[in-house]
């Protein structure tokens, strides 16, 4: 049992219980909505971290894939009566397939070239969103109409903002478990060997292309789930929320938070959504957050390769060992 309940796991359980049970009693309705968005983008950031940590590959299209998941979820919301959780899973699965498909041409690339290819994919989806918009309950396949938007359903147990916040937290925790299972099973071992040496991995009989596609598909799945959850949180989505450049920011914040642990993804989500909201609430320009992000990225690159999460978890482990 000791191998499962690590200090990091204990910290995660405590954080989840506090956030789900006590935090809604301490903050107002506005901040519940902000924290819901932060948790959703933390889920998406976990996909970016997975690809980078396990394979050393850069994915700048994650924000665009969130939009894809949201588009699919909205279309299914208006066109079907599927249960919301089923709808979320379908949106994630289809987005994962799309993410893997667009990753195919880039599988032989690394570094800057891969980053540019994924950025171009993000720009392609940005054009699509601007041209066709997001479904709002209209007729036809695109489902767009110049009228008041139709209702976006939420799960019966999570119709209130607090209930939906907790629903998103459960989805976030499930995503961390899913990633952890991959890391400790065959895909994780294949990714580790591939990152060390693709030639050695192929010599050992590992299908490098397949496992790279698997990583991008899993990352896309998490982005798609995030998009579906975001559509339920906001009610409607807008093309301006999924600009190609935002993918660069999310990747940078994933590095700042720490790509090697679940806590890093949570920190990335909080930095991405919560920090600008705090500045706005204080009457300050949200652009100040960009300056902080830049300084934090330089700090992570130069002195904290494990990110802020690595520093926190190291301190937590040392505190536990001292006891």
C-alpha angles and dihedrals in degrees: 000000000000091000090058102040098058121167088260090054093049090050091050094051092049092047093048094050093046093047095046100040109026108023095068087059092054103047135052130251093265093056092048088060092047092049091048089056090046091053091048093052090045087059090052091046089056088064092052090048092049095057094043098043097043101037106013090239124141120226115189095167098076096104090051090051090052085058091050091053091048092049092051092046093051092048091051091044092060098034101045143031094226117148110265095242090053089048091052092051092048091050089050094048094049092046089050090055091048092048092051091047093054090044092059097084091048100050094101092050131084139179119003096001094054090046090053093049093051090046089054089051089052090051090051092055090045089059090048093052092048092048100045104019124205122301113264102176100286126140127272132034095303091048094206121142135168095243142083110307122255122244119279110218126231128196114280091242092049107042095123121072092248092047091049090048089057091045089055091048090055089051090049092050090047090052091054090051090049092051091046092053090052093049093052097045138058097297091053093051091047092049092049093052092044092053091052095048129342090199092055091045092054090046088055090056098258116148096228095185092051095050093046089053088048090056093049091045091052091047089049091048090055090048091050092050088049091052092049091050091047091055089055092047096049101028092223135032130220129208091232090067093065105053117160093239091060089069089064091052094049091050091049091050091048088057091047092050093044127264096216100069142040090244091063091059090050091051090049091053092048092049092046097050112009102047096055089047091053091052091049090050090052091051093250128128114269087220087078086073089064091058090051091047091053093050091046091051092052089049091051094048096046105035111005113047089165090056128226090307092058091054092048095047092046090054090047092051093048090050090051093049092050089056 
